[in-house]
Amino acid sequence: MSKETFVFTSSTLRSLRLQQEMLDWEERKRAASRQYASWRYQPNVRRNLSLPKSTRYPKYCRDPAVHNALYTGDLPRIQSIFNDEITANLIVETVSEELVWSTELGLWVLTPQKKHTSPLRITVARGYRDCVKHLLLQGAEVDAVIGGKAALHDSSANHRAECTRLLLRHNANPNIFSDDGLTPLHLCTTQETLPCAQLLLEYGALVNQNTRDRRISPLHVAAKHGLDDHLKLYLCYGANIAHRNREGETALNTACASTDRPEDAGRYYQVVKRLLEGGADVHIAGRKNHTPLHNACSNCHIRIVELLLQHGADVNVSNCAGYTPMDCALQAVEDYLDGEPERVIATLLNHGAGPVNPKMLKFCALSPRAMEVVLNSYDRVLSCDSWVGSVPPEVWQEHQTFYDSALSLVNQPRPLQHLARCAVRKQLGVQCHSGIAQLKLPSSLQDYLYLPLEGYLK
């Protein structure tokens, strides 16, 4: 057992207190003697005999019984154990077995790992308000960073609003950094943390405070997690909507890049809409020169794609790899077969997307509907060699009518009606989405110009 670690029992507690009192008394006597001697031989020095505050060294506790009292919120036991400043600021040490890669053995091995926390952090994270209050009244340091975080980080991350309020009323620093460079506001990552975010801002949290390493703002965090209410709150407190993190991404880039789960599509749509209404720039490219439109197309989010295009997003801009938003949409087809990728492709084409590179057709092999939209954007069907071998037999059998029609038209003239459609769409260019409706044509012909799905090519 190390010199600063002991088994915490009632007898050791009494011994600890007696020993600490003796040490404090001896230290005060020595300090007073030194100060008196200095005062005696230096008469011009101000004669102030106030005793210096003793230095407190951290004490560690491994006692499972004490741990159990803290983790279960046993208030009577906590009141009996933690009844002064020394015990209230004990460092709780736990040891757990964790998998660690061993370079010597070349495999993962279970290794004991020590973890440190504090009584205040434990009780705050679990919402034991009365226990938290008792510890604070006994002198627990409200801003102590133990084990990488302060108590306010735990109350915010675990949406303990009452504990957050209590800590702030005891002068907790709302802008305190964790060892990872995060403030409590950066840890408000769920809808349930909204009351904590409100309290932090009311008590002086900086809404534009960035993380130390990646320069991420709370607005980025809200955008990443699809938290529209948090976003609205931060904007009301003056959040900088144009702020870019270390990778150059704005909150809009982050929101569009995070819409990878179809079930969360509605939340992220609201976030993107609020950012655009607040003046977010759709043209700013972030990591790998991806614009918000690149990210939205990669996630096959049709409503966000339409929203970005309505706000002037460039449909033909390239990222650092030379890919356009259309290329990103094609590469995402296999991942979002149930997300109607053909609608994203048609929307991009209706807003003036350039011709699709035939080499990209292989990404549509599993989606006959997406393939139909792309092939109808040409005035003729090019060679199918780049994609036909990628179609699984079961998909070919299920959609044989479409694939057979595509093969039969390779390098064959398309009907005049289709050629006229291609000519009209080329003339309208980026205005296809709005210009077609203004043409004085029967509704059936207008629908035909929008590349409707028919299940086969002709």
C-alpha positions as CSV (number, residue, x, y, z in Angstrom):
1,M,0.0,0.0,0.0
2,S,1.4,3.4,-1.0
3,K,2.3,6.0,1.6
4,E,-0.7,8.2,0.8
5,T,-3.2,5.4,0.5
6,F,-5.0,3.7,3.4
7,V,-7.9,1.5,4.2
8,F,-10.7,3.9,5.4
9,T,-12.3,2.7,8.7
10,S,-13.6,4.4,11.8
11,S,-10.4,3.8,13.7
12,T,-8.2,5.1,11.0
13,L,-10.5,8.1,10.7
14,R,-9.9,9.0,14.4
15,S,-6.2,8.4,14.0
16,L,-6.1,10.6,10.9
17,R,-7.8,13.4,12.7
18,L,-5.5,13.3,15.7
19,Q,-2.4,13.1,13.6
20,Q,-3.6,16.0,11.4
21,E,-4.3,18.2,14.4
22,M,-0.9,17.5,15.8
23,L,0.8,18.3,12.5
24,D,-1.2,21.5,12.1
25,W,-0.3,22.6,15.7
26,E,3.4,22.0,15.2
27,E,3.3,23.8,11.9
28,R,1.6,26.8,13.4
29,K,4.2,26.9,16.2
30,R,7.1,26.9,13.8
31,A,5.5,29.5,11.6
32,A,4.8,31.8,14.6
33,S,8.4,31.4,15.9
34,R,9.8,32.3,12.5
35,Q,7.5,35.3,12.1
36,Y,8.2,36.6,15.6
37,A,12.0,36.4,15.0
38,S,11.6,38.2,11.7
39,W,9.5,40.9,13.5
40,R,12.0,41.3,16.3
41,Y,15.0,42.0,14.2
42,Q,13.2,44.0,11.4
43,P,11.4,46.8,13.2
44,N,10.4,48.5,10.0
45,V,8.4,45.6,8.8
46,R,4.7,45.6,9.5
47,R,4.1,43.6,12.7
48,N,1.4,41.1,11.6
49,L,1.4,37.9,13.5
50,S,-1.5,36.2,11.6
51,L,-0.8,32.5,11.3
52,P,-0.5,31.1,7.7
53,K,-3.0,28.6,6.5
54,S,-1.7,25.1,6.7
55,T,-1.0,23.1,3.5
56,R,-3.4,20.2,3.0
57,Y,-2.0,17.2,1.2
58,P,-4.5,14.9,-0.7
59,K,-5.7,11.8,1.1
60,Y,-6.9,8.7,-0.7
61,C,-9.7,6.4,0.2
62,R,-10.1,2.8,-1.0
63,D,-12.6,1.6,1.5
64,P,-15.5,-0.2,-0.3
65,A,-17.9,0.7,2.5
66,V,-17.3,4.4,2.0
67,H,-17.6,4.0,-1.8
68,N,-20.9,2.2,-1.3
69,A,-22.2,5.0,0.8
70,L,-21.4,7.6,-1.8
71,Y,-22.6,5.6,-4.8
72,T,-25.9,4.7,-3.1
73,G,-26.5,8.2,-1.6
74,D,-26.7,6.9,2.0
75,L,-27.1,10.4,3.6
76,P,-26.8,9.3,7.3
77,R,-23.5,7.4,6.7
78,I,-22.2,10.2,4.5
79,Q,-23.0,12.7,7.3
80,S,-21.1,10.5,9.8
81,I,-18.1,9.9,7.6
82,F,-17.6,13.2,5.9
83,N,-17.9,15.7,8.7
84,D,-15.0,18.1,8.1
85,E,-13.0,19.7,5.3
86,I,-10.4,16.9,5.2
87,T,-12.8,14.1,4.7
88,A,-15.0,16.1,2.4
89,N,-12.0,16.5,0.0
90,L,-10.8,12.9,0.1
91,I,-9.8,11.4,-3.3
92,V,-11.8,8.3,-3.9
93,E,-9.6,5.7,-5.6
94,T,-11.0,2.7,-7.4
95,V,-9.1,-0.1,-9.3
96,S,-10.7,-1.8,-12.3
97,E,-9.5,-4.4,-14.8
98,E,-9.3,-2.9,-18.3
99,L,-8.2,-4.3,-21.6
100,V,-4.8,-2.8,-22.6
101,W,-2.8,-3.6,-25.7
102,S,0.5,-5.2,-24.8
103,T,3.2,-4.5,-27.4
104,E,5.5,-7.1,-25.8
105,L,2.9,-9.9,-25.9
106,G,1.1,-8.7,-29.0
107,L,-2.3,-9.1,-27.6
108,W,-4.9,-7.5,-25.3
109,V,-4.4,-8.1,-21.6
110,L,-6.4,-7.3,-18.5
111,T,-4.5,-4.6,-16.6
112,P,-5.4,-3.0,-13.3
113,Q,-6.2,0.7,-13.8
114,K,-6.5,3.2,-11.0
115,K,-9.2,5.8,-11.3
116,H,-9.7,8.9,-9.1
117,T,-12.8,10.9,-8.4
118,S,-14.2,12.8,-5.4
119,P,-17.2,12.4,-3.1
120,L,-18.7,15.5,-4.6
121,R,-18.3,14.2,-8.2
122,I,-19.9,10.9,-7.3
123,T,-22.9,12.3,-5.6
124,V,-23.4,15.1,-8.1
125,A,-23.4,12.6,-11.1
126,R,-26.2,10.6,-9.4
127,G,-28.3,13.6,-8.4
128,Y,-28.0,13.1,-4.6
129,R,-28.8,16.7,-3.9
130,D,-28.9,16.4,-0.1
131,C,-25.5,14.6,-0.1
132,V,-24.0,17.3,-2.3
133,K,-25.3,20.0,0.0
134,H,-23.8,18.3,3.0
135,L,-20.4,17.9,1.3
136,L,-20.4,21.5,0.3
137,L,-21.2,22.7,3.8
138,Q,-18.3,20.6,5.1
139,G,-15.9,22.4,2.8
140,A,-15.7,20.3,-0.3
141,E,-13.8,22.2,-3.0
142,V,-16.5,23.0,-5.5
143,D,-14.0,23.5,-8.4
144,A,-11.6,20.7,-7.6
145,V,-10.7,18.8,-10.8
146,I,-10.2,15.2,-9.7
147,G,-9.8,12.4,-12.2
148,G,-10.0,14.9,-15.1
149,K,-13.3,16.6,-14.3
150,A,-14.9,18.9,-11.8
151,A,-18.3,18.3,-10.2
152,L,-20.0,20.8,-12.5
153,H,-18.9,18.7,-15.5
154,D,-20.7,15.6,-14.0
155,S,-23.9,17.5,-13.2
156,S,-24.1,18.9,-16.7
157,A,-23.3,15.7,-18.5
158,N,-25.8,13.7,-16.4
159,H,-28.5,16.4,-16.6
160,R,-28.7,16.9,-12.9
161,A,-30.2,20.4,-12.9
162,E,-30.8,20.7,-9.1
163,C,-27.2,19.8,-8.4
164,T,-26.0,22.2,-11.1
165,R,-28.0,25.0,-9.5
166,L,-26.6,24.1,-6.0
167,L,-23.0,24.0,-7.3
168,L,-23.4,27.4,-9.1
169,R,-24.9,28.9,-5.9
170,H,-21.8,27.8,-4.1
171,N,-19.7,29.8,-6.6
172,A,-18.7,27.0,-9.0
173,N,-16.9,28.3,-12.0
174,P,-19.3,27.8,-15.0
175,N,-16.3,28.0,-17.4
176,I,-14.0,25.6,-15.7
177,F,-12.0,23.3,-18.0
178,S,-11.7,19.6,-17.7
179,D,-8.4,17.9,-18.4
180,D,-9.7,17.2,-21.9
181,G,-10.3,20.9,-22.4
182,L,-14.1,20.9,-22.1
183,T,-16.3,23.3,-20.2
184,P,-19.6,22.1,-18.6
185,L,-21.5,23.6,-21.5
186,H,-19.7,21.4,-24.0
187,L,-21.0,18.4,-22.1
188,C,-24.7,19.3,-22.6
189,T,-25.2,16.8,-25.4
190,T,-28.8,15.5,-24.9
191,Q,-32.2,17.1,-24.8
192,E,-32.4,16.5,-21.1
193,T,-29.4,18.8,-20.4
194,L,-31.3,21.9,-21.6
195,P,-32.1,23.1,-18.0
196,C,-28.4,22.7,-17.1
197,A,-27.4,24.7,-20.1
198,Q,-29.8,27.5,-19.2
199,L,-28.4,27.6,-15.6
200,L,-24.8,27.7,-16.8
201,L,-25.5,30.6,-19.1
202,E,-27.5,32.4,-16.3
203,Y,-24.5,32.1,-14.0
204,G,-22.0,33.4,-16.6
205,A,-21.0,30.6,-18.9
206,L,-19.4,31.9,-22.1
207,V,-21.5,30.8,-25.0
208,N,-18.6,31.2,-27.4
209,Q,-16.0,29.4,-25.2
210,N,-14.1,26.9,-27.4
211,T,-12.6,23.6,-26.4
212,R,-8.8,23.8,-26.0
213,D,-7.7,21.5,-28.8
214,R,-10.3,21.5,-31.5
215,R,-11.8,24.9,-30.9
216,I,-15.3,23.5,-30.8
217,S,-18.0,25.9,-29.5
218,P,-21.2,24.9,-27.7
219,L,-23.0,25.7,-30.9
220,H,-21.0,23.0,-32.7
221,V,-22.0,20.6,-29.9
222,A,-25.7,21.4,-30.2
223,A,-25.5,21.0,-34.0
224,K,-23.6,17.7,-33.8
225,H,-26.3,16.2,-31.6
226,G,-29.3,17.7,-33.3
227,L,-30.4,19.8,-30.3
228,D,-32.6,22.5,-31.8
229,D,-33.7,23.9,-28.3
230,H,-30.0,24.2,-27.2
231,L,-29.2,25.9,-30.5
232,K,-32.0,28.4,-30.1
233,L,-30.8,29.1,-26.5
234,Y,-27.2,29.7,-27.6
235,L,-28.2,32.0,-30.4
236,C,-30.3,34.0,-28.0
237,Y,-27.1,34.5,-25.9
238,G,-25.1,35.7,-28.8
239,A,-23.5,32.5,-30.2
240,N,-21.2,33.2,-33.2
241,I,-22.9,31.3,-36.0
242,A,-19.9,31.8,-38.3
243,H,-17.3,30.4,-35.9
244,R,-15.1,27.7,-37.4
245,N,-13.4,25.0,-35.5
246,R,-9.8,23.9,-36.0
247,E,-10.8,21.9,-39.1
248,G,-12.6,24.9,-40.6
249,E,-16.1,23.7,-40.0
250,T,-19.0,25.8,-39.0
251,A,-22.0,24.5,-37.0
252,L,-23.9,24.1,-40.3
253,N,-21.1,21.8,-41.6
254,T,-21.3,19.8,-38.4
255,A,-25.1,19.5,-38.5
256,C,-25.1,18.3,-42.1
257,A,-22.3,15.8,-41.4
258,S,-24.1,14.3,-38.4
259,T,-27.4,13.3,-40.1
260,D,-26.3,9.7,-40.7
261,R,-29.4,8.1,-39.0
262,P,-32.7,8.3,-40.9
263,E,-34.7,8.2,-37.6
264,D,-33.0,11.5,-36.5
265,A,-33.7,13.2,-39.8
266,G,-36.4,15.5,-38.5
267,R,-34.3,16.9,-35.6
268,Y,-31.4,17.7,-37.8
269,Y,-33.6,19.3,-40.4
270,Q,-34.8,21.8,-37.7
271,V,-31.3,22.5,-36.7
272,V,-30.1,23.2,-40.2
273,K,-33.2,25.3,-40.9
274,R,-32.5,27.4,-37.8
275,L,-28.9,27.9,-38.7
276,L,-29.7,29.0,-42.2
277,E,-32.4,31.4,-40.9
278,G,-29.8,32.8,-38.6
279,G,-27.4,33.6,-41.5
280,A,-25.2,30.5,-41.8
281,D,-23.1,30.4,-45.0
282,V,-23.9,27.4,-47.2
283,H,-20.7,27.8,-49.1
284,I,-18.1,27.4,-46.3
285,A,-16.2,24.1,-46.8
286,G,-14.8,22.3,-43.8
287,R,-12.8,19.1,-43.4
288,K,-11.6,17.7,-46.7
289,N,-13.2,20.7,-48.4
290,H,-16.7,19.2,-47.8
291,T,-19.4,21.8,-48.0
292,P,-22.7,21.3,-46.1
293,L,-24.2,20.0,-49.4
294,H,-21.5,17.4,-49.7
295,N,-22.3,16.2,-46.2
296,A,-26.0,16.2,-46.7
297,C,-25.7,14.2,-49.9
298,S,-23.4,11.7,-48.2
299,N,-26.1,11.1,-45.7
300,C,-28.9,10.9,-48.3
301,H,-31.0,13.5,-46.5
302,I,-33.4,14.8,-49.1
303,R,-35.0,17.5,-47.1
304,I,-31.7,19.1,-46.0
305,V,-30.4,18.8,-49.6
306,E,-33.5,20.7,-50.8
307,L,-33.1,23.3,-48.0
308,L,-29.4,23.9,-48.8
309,L,-30.1,24.3,-52.5
310,Q,-32.9,26.7,-51.8
311,H,-30.4,28.9,-49.9
312,G,-28.0,28.9,-52.9
313,A,-25.7,25.9,-52.3
314,D,-23.3,25.3,-55.2
315,V,-24.4,21.9,-56.8
316,N,-21.2,21.4,-58.8
317,V,-18.5,22.4,-56.3
318,S,-15.7,19.8,-55.7
319,N,-14.1,18.7,-52.5
320,C,-10.4,18.0,-52.1
321,A,-10.8,14.6,-53.8
322,G,-12.5,16.2,-56.8
323,Y,-15.9,14.8,-55.9
324,T,-19.1,16.9,-56.3
325,P,-22.2,16.6,-54.2
326,M,-23.6,14.3,-56.9
327,D,-20.6,12.0,-56.5
328,C,-21.2,11.9,-52.8
329,A,-24.9,11.0,-53.3
330,L,-24.0,8.2,-55.7
331,Q,-21.4,6.8,-53.3
332,A,-24.1,6.8,-50.5
333,V,-26.7,4.8,-52.5
334,E,-25.7,1.4,-51.2
335,D,-25.8,2.6,-47.6
336,Y,-29.2,4.2,-47.9
337,L,-31.2,1.9,-50.2
338,D,-34.3,2.6,-48.1
339,G,-33.7,6.3,-48.0
340,E,-34.9,7.0,-51.6
341,P,-31.4,8.0,-52.9
342,E,-33.0,8.5,-56.4
343,R,-34.8,11.6,-55.0
344,V,-31.5,13.2,-53.9
345,I,-30.0,12.4,-57.4
346,A,-33.0,13.8,-59.2
347,T,-33.0,17.0,-57.0
348,L,-29.4,17.6,-57.8
349,L,-30.0,17.1,-61.5
350,N,-33.0,19.5,-61.4
351,H,-30.7,22.1,-59.8
352,G,-28.1,21.9,-62.6
353,A,-25.7,19.1,-61.5
354,G,-23.3,18.3,-64.3
355,P,-23.2,15.0,-66.2
356,V,-22.6,12.0,-64.1
357,N,-19.2,10.3,-64.6
358,P,-20.0,6.8,-66.1
359,K,-17.4,5.4,-63.7
360,M,-19.7,6.3,-60.8
361,L,-22.6,4.2,-62.1
362,K,-21.3,1.2,-60.3
363,F,-22.5,2.7,-57.0
364,C,-26.1,2.5,-58.3
365,A,-25.9,-1.2,-59.0
366,L,-28.1,-2.2,-56.1
367,S,-30.7,0.5,-56.8
368,P,-32.5,0.2,-60.1
369,R,-34.5,3.4,-59.3
370,A,-31.3,5.5,-58.8
371,M,-29.8,3.9,-62.0
372,E,-33.0,4.8,-64.0
373,V,-32.8,8.5,-62.9
374,V,-29.1,8.7,-63.8
375,L,-29.4,6.9,-67.2
376,N,-32.4,9.2,-68.1
377,S,-30.2,12.2,-67.6
378,Y,-28.2,11.1,-70.7
379,D,-29.4,11.5,-74.3
380,R,-28.2,8.0,-74.9
381,V,-27.3,4.9,-72.8
382,L,-23.6,4.5,-72.7
383,S,-21.8,1.1,-72.2
384,C,-22.9,-0.8,-69.2
385,D,-19.6,-2.6,-68.7
386,S,-18.7,-0.3,-65.7
387,W,-21.7,-1.4,-63.6
388,V,-23.5,-4.4,-65.0
389,G,-21.1,-6.9,-63.3
390,S,-21.8,-5.3,-59.9
391,V,-25.6,-6.2,-59.9
392,P,-26.2,-9.2,-57.7
393,P,-28.2,-12.0,-59.4
394,E,-31.2,-11.7,-57.0
395,V,-31.5,-8.0,-57.7
396,W,-31.2,-8.6,-61.4
397,Q,-33.9,-11.2,-61.2
398,E,-36.2,-8.9,-59.2
399,H,-35.8,-6.0,-61.6
400,Q,-35.1,-7.8,-64.8
401,T,-37.4,-5.7,-66.9
402,F,-35.4,-2.6,-66.1
403,Y,-31.9,-4.1,-66.6
404,D,-32.9,-5.8,-69.8
405,S,-34.3,-2.5,-71.2
406,A,-31.0,-0.7,-70.2
407,L,-28.9,-3.3,-72.0
408,S,-31.0,-3.2,-75.1
409,L,-30.5,0.6,-75.5
410,V,-26.7,0.6,-75.2
411,N,-25.5,2.9,-78.0
412,Q,-28.9,2.9,-79.5
413,P,-30.9,6.0,-80.4
414,R,-33.4,7.1,-77.7
415,P,-37.0,8.2,-78.7
416,L,-37.5,11.7,-79.9
417,Q,-39.6,12.5,-76.9
418,H,-36.6,11.7,-74.6
419,L,-34.2,13.7,-76.7
420,A,-36.6,16.7,-76.5
421,R,-36.7,16.3,-72.7
422,C,-32.9,16.3,-72.6
423,A,-32.8,19.5,-74.8
424,V,-35.3,21.3,-72.6
425,R,-33.6,20.4,-69.4
426,K,-30.2,21.5,-70.8
427,Q,-31.7,24.8,-71.8
428,L,-33.2,25.4,-68.4
429,G,-30.0,24.3,-66.6
430,V,-29.9,25.2,-62.9
431,Q,-33.5,26.5,-63.2
432,C,-35.0,23.1,-64.0
433,H,-36.6,22.8,-60.6
434,S,-38.5,26.0,-61.0
435,G,-38.5,26.6,-64.7
436,I,-40.4,23.5,-65.8
437,A,-43.5,24.6,-63.8
438,Q,-43.5,27.9,-65.7
439,L,-43.6,26.2,-69.2
440,K,-46.9,26.3,-70.9
441,L,-47.2,22.6,-71.2
442,P,-49.7,20.0,-70.1
443,S,-49.1,18.7,-66.6
444,S,-48.3,15.2,-68.0
445,L,-45.4,16.7,-70.1
446,Q,-44.2,18.8,-67.1
447,D,-44.1,15.6,-65.0
448,Y,-42.1,13.9,-67.8
449,L,-39.5,16.6,-67.7
450,Y,-38.8,15.9,-64.0
451,L,-37.5,12.4,-64.9
452,P,-40.3,10.3,-63.3
453,L,-39.7,6.6,-62.5
454,E,-41.3,4.1,-64.8
455,G,-39.4,0.9,-64.0
456,Y,-37.8,0.6,-67.5
457,L,-36.1,2.6,-70.1
458,K,-37.4,3.4,-73.6
